[in-house]
């Protein structure tokens, strides 16, 4: 798998750095998928679901990596 090109503050990450960010993002998604990841109130669930939506959209972009 090719790693996505990730630029942070104008600095292009190396392949290893990009892989680390990608893997960390997937681990965070797993954490946010757990019941009551950010509490069992409506606000916590809404925030966790928001993170998951953004992670999903980032994963869609990563899937486009040639």
FIFIMAR-457313 format. One record per residue: residue in one letter; chain; x, y, z of N, C-alpha, C, O in turn. Coordinates in Angstrom, 3 decimals. Atoms other than C-alpha are relative to their C-alpha. Layout:
N
BALO res chain     n.c1     n.c2     n.c3    ca.c1    ca.c2    ca.c3     c.c1     c.c2     c.c3     o.c1     o.c2     o.c3
BALO   a     A        X        Y        Z        X        Y        Z        X        Y        Z        X        Y        Z
...
end
This chain:
66
BALO res chain     n.c1     n.c2     n.c3    ca.c1    ca.c2    ca.c3     c.c1     c.c2     c.c3     o.c1     o.c2     o.c3
BALO   x     A    0.846   -1.181    0.000    0.000    0.000    0.000    0.887    1.239    0.000    1.849    1.325    0.763
BALO   x     A   -0.677   -1.290   -0.031    1.240    3.466   -0.813   -0.595    0.837    1.114   -1.799    0.787    1.366
BALO   x     A    0.474   -0.866   -1.061    1.001    5.923    2.012   -0.479    1.326   -0.599    0.020    1.762   -1.636
BALO   x     A    0.478   -1.272    0.512   -0.924    9.155    1.562    1.066    1.078    0.164    1.909    0.998    1.058
BALO   x     A   -0.877   -1.154   -0.163    0.978   12.386    1.028   -0.645    0.893    1.054   -1.761    1.379    0.872
BALO   x     A    0.513   -0.829   -1.092    0.524   14.316    4.259    0.963    1.157    0.205    2.173    0.968    0.334
BALO   x     A   -0.796   -1.201   -0.217    1.722   17.869    4.708   -0.536    0.684    1.247   -1.726    0.982    1.345
BALO   x     A    0.371   -0.677   -1.245    1.704   19.472    8.146    0.831    1.273    0.107    2.061    1.232    0.113
BALO   x     A   -0.683   -1.295   -0.090    2.526   23.165    8.426    1.064    0.160   -1.078    2.152    0.675   -0.823
BALO   x     A   -0.901   -0.148    1.131    4.159   23.025    5.009    1.101   -1.039   -0.094    1.921   -0.984   -1.010
BALO   x     A   -1.035    1.038    0.004    6.330   19.997    5.845   -0.626   -1.312   -0.453   -1.561   -1.816    0.169
BALO   x     A    0.488    1.286    0.492    5.751   16.847    3.790    0.574   -1.114    0.861    1.787   -1.204    1.050
BALO   x     A   -0.439    1.109   -0.841    5.886   13.779    6.009    0.666   -1.076   -0.845    0.337   -1.268   -2.016
BALO   x     A   -0.620    1.149    0.652    8.117   10.859    5.136   -1.034   -1.127   -0.051   -2.092   -1.044    0.572
BALO   x     A    0.904    1.135    0.085    6.505    7.544    4.247   -0.254   -0.581    1.399   -1.396   -0.896    1.734
BALO   x     A    0.162    0.536   -1.351    7.126    6.283    7.803   -0.852    0.894    0.882   -1.667    0.406    1.665
BALO   x     A    0.801   -0.936   -0.782    5.657    9.417    9.342   -1.462   -0.049   -0.437   -2.365   -0.040    0.400
BALO   x     A    1.371    0.076    0.510    2.592    9.241    7.084   -0.667   -1.293    0.451   -1.849   -1.297    0.796
BALO   x     A    0.533    1.275   -0.465    2.147    5.574    7.999   -0.390    0.102    1.469   -1.437   -0.406    1.872
BALO   x     A    0.288   -0.157   -1.422    2.298    6.481   11.684   -1.287    0.791    0.215   -2.102    0.431    1.064
BALO   x     A    1.224   -0.806   -0.110   -0.397    9.140   11.254   -1.204   -0.828   -0.426   -2.237   -0.810    0.243
BALO   x     A    1.111    0.819    0.494   -2.589    6.768    9.228   -0.394   -1.064    1.020   -1.581   -1.251    1.289
BALO   x     A    0.285    1.056   -0.974   -2.299    3.956   11.786   -0.595    0.600    1.280   -1.528    0.042    1.856
BALO   x     A    0.533   -0.656   -1.201   -2.890    6.331   14.696   -1.459    0.405   -0.217   -2.287    0.275    0.685
BALO   x     A    1.371   -0.392    0.313   -6.021    7.612   12.984   -0.941   -1.194    0.074   -2.052   -1.084    0.592
BALO   x     A    0.844    1.196   -0.035   -7.360    4.072   12.570   -0.196   -0.499    1.432   -1.281   -0.956    1.792
BALO   x     A    0.132    0.396   -1.410   -6.641    3.266   16.221   -0.960    0.929    0.732   -1.743    0.483    1.571
BALO   x     A    0.918   -0.952   -0.628   -8.459    6.436   17.265   -1.439   -0.314   -0.416   -2.360   -0.211    0.395
BALO   x     A    1.339    0.367    0.463  -11.424    5.377   15.133   -0.527   -1.199    0.786   -1.701   -1.239    1.155
BALO   x     A    0.423    1.157   -0.800  -11.504    2.048   16.971   -0.413    0.438    1.396   -1.418   -0.031    1.931
BALO   x     A    0.345   -0.498   -1.332  -11.483    3.888   20.288   -1.352    0.717   -0.013   -2.173    0.513    0.881
BALO   x     A    1.242   -0.768    0.079  -14.307    6.207   19.187   -1.199   -0.874   -0.319   -2.341   -0.469   -0.102
BALO   x     A    1.082    0.932    0.320  -16.337    3.200   18.033   -0.511   -0.744    1.227   -1.557   -1.390    1.176
BALO   x     A    0.405    0.701   -1.221  -16.523    1.844   21.570   -1.212    0.699    0.626   -1.316    1.925    0.580
BALO   x     A    1.149   -0.618   -0.673  -19.788    2.385   23.446    0.488    0.977    1.069    1.406    0.678    1.833
BALO   x     A   -0.303   -1.025   -1.007  -19.609    5.519   25.557    1.465    0.437   -0.024    2.053    0.711    1.022
BALO   x     A   -1.413   -0.371    0.136  -16.145    6.389   24.198    0.294    1.344    0.648    1.351    1.525    1.252
BALO   x     A   -0.181   -1.336   -0.601  -16.581    9.995   25.327   -1.107    0.308    1.001   -1.493    1.461    1.190
BALO   x     A    1.057   -0.163   -0.993  -19.237    9.425   27.946   -1.308   -0.529   -0.541   -1.456   -0.747   -1.744
BALO   x     A    1.277    0.569    0.445  -22.767    8.122   27.856   -1.099    1.049   -0.103   -2.283    0.716   -0.068
BALO   x     A    1.000   -1.040    0.197  -24.475   11.478   27.431   -0.084    0.356   -1.485    0.747   -0.071   -2.286
BALO   x     A    0.211   -0.346    1.406  -25.778   12.961   24.190    1.191    0.754   -0.583    1.563    0.524   -1.734
BALO   x     A   -1.129   -0.793    0.505  -22.861   15.398   23.874    1.196   -0.900   -0.314    1.817   -0.753   -1.367
BALO   x     A   -1.128    0.900    0.223  -20.210   12.676   24.230   -0.200   -0.875   -1.223    0.719   -1.073   -2.018
BALO   x     A    0.292    0.840    1.162  -21.919   10.438   21.702    0.057    0.822   -1.286    0.552    0.343   -2.305
BALO   x     A   -0.012   -0.849    1.195  -22.351   13.334   19.263    1.431    0.336   -0.414    1.752    0.317   -1.602
BALO   x     A   -1.394   -0.324    0.305  -18.677   14.298   19.504    0.703   -1.223   -0.586    1.406   -1.108   -1.591
BALO   x     A   -0.623    1.229    0.509  -17.532   10.679   19.025   -0.484   -0.291   -1.421    0.315   -0.660   -2.282
BALO   x     A    0.527    0.238    1.343  -19.830   10.311   16.012    0.561    1.007   -1.004    0.801    0.665   -2.161
BALO   x     A   -0.608   -0.996    0.874  -18.456   13.541   14.573    1.422   -0.394   -0.378    1.807   -0.301   -1.544
BALO   x     A   -1.358    0.474    0.295  -14.902   12.236   14.877   -0.036   -1.144   -1.002    0.755   -1.177   -1.945
BALO   x     A    0.088    1.149    0.900  -15.939    9.012   13.180   -0.375    0.418   -1.425    0.127   -0.156   -2.391
BALO   x     A    0.356   -0.489    1.335  -17.546   10.912   10.290    1.209    0.621   -0.690    1.450    0.369   -1.871
BALO   x     A   -1.179   -0.617    0.603  -14.396   12.961    9.731    1.068   -1.040   -0.336    1.717   -0.951   -1.378
BALO   x     A   -0.963    1.064    0.289  -12.186    9.884    9.976   -0.429   -0.754   -1.256    0.410   -1.096   -2.089
BALO   x     A    0.502    0.677    1.191  -14.400    8.197    7.389    0.310    0.815   -1.255    0.716    0.261   -2.277
BALO   x     A   -0.280   -0.832    1.176  -14.003   11.161    5.038    1.497    0.029   -0.306    1.883    0.082   -1.474
BALO   x     A   -1.449    0.068    0.212  -10.219   11.090    5.542    0.375   -1.345   -0.607    1.221   -1.411   -1.499
BALO   x     A   -0.266    1.324    0.572  -10.203    7.348    4.841   -0.380   -0.052   -1.476    0.291   -0.717   -2.265
BALO   x     A    0.380   -0.056    1.414  -12.024    8.041    1.576    1.101    0.663   -0.824    1.403    0.223   -1.933
BALO   x     A   -1.097   -0.691    0.696   -9.236   10.439    0.594    1.219   -0.904   -0.074    1.870   -0.983   -1.116
BALO   x     A   -1.157    0.914   -0.019   -6.544    7.941    1.631   -0.181   -1.096   -1.040    0.787   -1.507   -1.679
BALO   x     A    0.274    1.069    0.963   -8.226    5.298   -0.549    0.314    0.442   -1.429    0.530   -0.395   -2.305
BALO   x     A   -0.299   -0.529    1.330   -7.588    7.563   -3.541    1.500    0.060   -0.283    1.914    0.349   -1.405
BALO   x     A   -1.447   -0.065    0.152   -3.818    7.408   -2.937    0.452   -1.025   -1.046    0.170   -2.217   -0.926
BALO   x     A   -0.456    0.936    1.042   -2.197    5.938   -6.062    1.024   -0.993    0.494    1.490   -1.833   -0.275
end
